[in-house]
Amino acid sequence: MFNLAITIAVRKLLRERLYVSISIGSLTIGIACSLIIALYLYSELTYDQSHKNHERIYRLSSTAYTMTMNGAGTETGPILMRENPEILDYVRFRAAPEQWFTVGDNSRVWEEIYLTDPSVFNVFTLNVIHGDKDAALDDPYSIAISESFAKHYFGDRNPVGEVINTERFGFRVSLVYEDMPENVQFKYDAILPFELMEVYSPGFPGSSSNGKYLAAVTTYLLVSDDFSPEVFDTIRKGYFETYLQSELPVEAGEYKLHAQLLTENYYSEPILDGGRTGNVATVYTLAGLAVFLLLMACINYINLTTARAGKRLLEIGMRKVLGASRSQLIVQLLCESFVYCTVSLLAGILLAVCVLELSLLDELVGKSELLTMLSRPPVALLVLVLWITVSLVAGLYPALHLARTRVMSSLKPAARMKQLPGVREVLVVFQLVISCCIIICVLIMQNQVHFVLNAPLGFETKDKLTVRLRGADVIEQIGAIRQQLLQSGSVRAVATAGFAPGQGLAMSITEVESNDGVLNTTMTHPLNIEPDFLTVMDIDVIAGRGFSSLPDEKELSYVMVSEALVRQMDWDQPLGKRIGRGEVIGVFRDIHYQSLHEPIGPLVLWPLNSAPNAFSSLSESARAQLERDLIIAVTDDLSAARRDILEVLSRFTSGRNLELRSLEDSWLRFYQDDVKAARLVSIFAGISIFISLLGLIGLTSYAAEQRSKELAIRKVLGASVGQTLLLLSRHAMLALALAIVPASLLSLYLMQIWLSRFTYTDDVTVAPFIWAFLLIAAISLTTVVLQSWRTVTGNPVERLRYE
């Protein structure tokens, strides 16, 4: 029976080309898009699961000074492991001062270089290509490098034993490991032994605060199988009572140690220095799009099948007369659905593979490994479930509807034309709701992206370049560097700061004077600048004055504060207030030193000491680690400015550790994920409209064909072309009117979720809703007119001559 049913289904597929093409085309596009989205979501939702111990790895974070920060004390991990048998191992990471590595004439800056413990190979999964992981970091001047790092310097040869130089040290390669997967939150291009901390910062940690409760060190714990949050509550309490209760400063407030499962870090609430986190709203949006695309493709199949039921009823009646049971008819009709869906699935997989193989979406999704995930068992199972589900969803209702028809009713010509418009019209309205909702969401997302990319920041980013200067020997020559840059002709102004906007933000716990003259411990964001910084960055001073260019001791004791700190402290008169060792001499307008995802913090500007002997008391190690950002305002000829800047800087440095960055580009990187999400949703929104359009073409074509004689009679009786077209388009406009309210409510709900991750958002106006409905109306009317034009303008005699 199944062989016969499949044979009949294949014959029907080959015979009815137009409607089959629309049905299969819709399903193919829907399946391909849904498969691509599913692969992307699989990658996003399996973050860090490539580590074999991912279910037993926890990251430590700390709450102090009312802030939750990534990391704990330097000694926290060793202490917890020593005193708690549930903790099997620990590994610590700290950003390494070394970033510029050289082999021969080949030099490059690497961003992700960390100091870490040898236990990194026991806690995390690093697939070794060359070397011995058990002895990889035994030598303090050894280095373990990634595959990409190795290929950059050594090509395909084994680099173990080779020496890689920095400005201060030479490191011998002890191990090469495979590049980490894309869906890993914490990646490292190379790792150095943690014991080098004693070389870079002698005496580190040097205080109980760094050692026991707070340091710029990320600690991971490997725990036993029976570990649980309840167990950690006991561990945390014991650690606090033994090591912190008597030593913790009062101003730290309530201190709390947290342990978060590795696989939960990526989609957790962002914490200070916690690294890049995912946007769960984007995951929900894309998951919803995948479901909607499949549903719309299935609706096309259902609508076209039920619309053409009149032609199938005679066939169904004859089968029943010849003895076919209802169950046999359902099997026959479901087999047709499975044949259609099988062809669509194979075509959809082929289409998805072509898109991924050609890397058409790599730039948008930021992933190039999606195609490799297609062969993984969970994805293969998903494809199987997708095939069965789509086949049943698309074919079950038409099968039940046609199989329940009575024999005598199906053999009557009038009855054979009777259809079930109610369900079909509901499905058409549903398609319009989804299409309108997606367009509204796209327009709101585009408006928000445009808002964050063009929002006033309180300073100018255009035509400004930044370069990181490293080492006191170079920084002491900034005055001469500035003079030569200004003489180059392509540089307008130069300023120096501890960090350029978008490059970092420090946090400090400082005593701040209140209105009553009481010193309160307050969290602020300190930034060291030279006096020209405000002018170069076009930052407005709204009260008091800026810094004097004279680097005397008195001037170094002054500070400037942002409006945010004035509001936070509720100062009536900010000038003259004390902040730590400084006195407020000016207030500047709020600036966004972080992205618009974050609120404007209380920024405090401190003057940089630019005296010739400012760094004379520093140790050699401290002098080597000193860093400053040079902010350079250039002319319109950016390429010439880059060339002139590098030429000038090469006179003062070796030129190997210079990397010019556009301030505008540095700022835009904050919104890369948002821009990609908006573009992805826009692409799939266009595809969803196209799928709806295919279904509308099929329904309109069939409706015009079924009503051709009625339209011919109307034309003979004097109906104009416009009146006839209005008659045919009336149902489409009514369906659109019914879709307006649910589409508006659904899109508002979805956009509230997506916009919630922004602290600053653009106003949601009525314009996106109006444009969405006008666009759908225009597309629907155009489709109806084009599909009905031949029938409406044809010769009525041709339609009526056989009557």
Buried (B, 14 or more C-beta within 10 A) or exposed (E): EEEEBBEBBBEBBEEBEEBBEBBBBBBBBBBBBBBBBBBBBBBBBBBBBBBEBBEBBBBBBBBBBEEBBBBBBBBBBBBBBEEBEBBBBBBBBBBBBBBBBBBEEEBBEBEBBBBBBBBBBBBBBBEBBBBEBEEBBEEBBBBBBBBEBBBBBBEEEEBBEBEBBBBBBEBBBBBBBEBBBBBBBBBBBBBBBBBBBEBBBEEBBEBBBBBBBBBEBBBBBBBEEEBEEEBBEEBBEEBBEEBBEEEBBEBBBEBEBBBBBBBEBBBBEBBEBBBEBBBBBBBBBBBBBBEBBBBBBBBBBBBBBBBBBBEBBBBBBEBBEEEBEEEBBBBBBBBBBBBBBBBBBEBBBEBBBEBBEEEEBEEBBEBEEBBEBBEEEEBEEBBEEBBEEBBBBBBBBBBBBBBEBEEEEBBBEEBBEBBEEEBBBEBBBBBBBBBBBBBBBBBBBBBBBEBBBEEEBBBBBEBBBBBBBBBBBBBBBBEEBBEBBBEBEBBBBBBBBBBBBBBEBEBBBBBBBBEEEEEEBBBBBBBBBBBBBBEBBEBEBEBBEBBEEEBEEEBBBBBBBBBBBBEBBEBEEBBEBBBBEBBBBBBBBBBBBBBBBBEBBBBBBBBBBBEEEBBEEEEEEBBBBBBBBBBBBBBEEBEBBBEBBEEBBEEBBBEBBBEBBBBBEBBBEBBEBBBBBBBBBBBBBEBBBBBBBBBBBBBBBBBBEBBBEEBBBBBEEEBEEEEBBBBBBEBBBEBBEBBBEBBBEBBBEBBEEBBEBBEBBBEBEEEBBEEBBEBBBEBBBEBBBEBBEEBBEBEBEEBBEEE
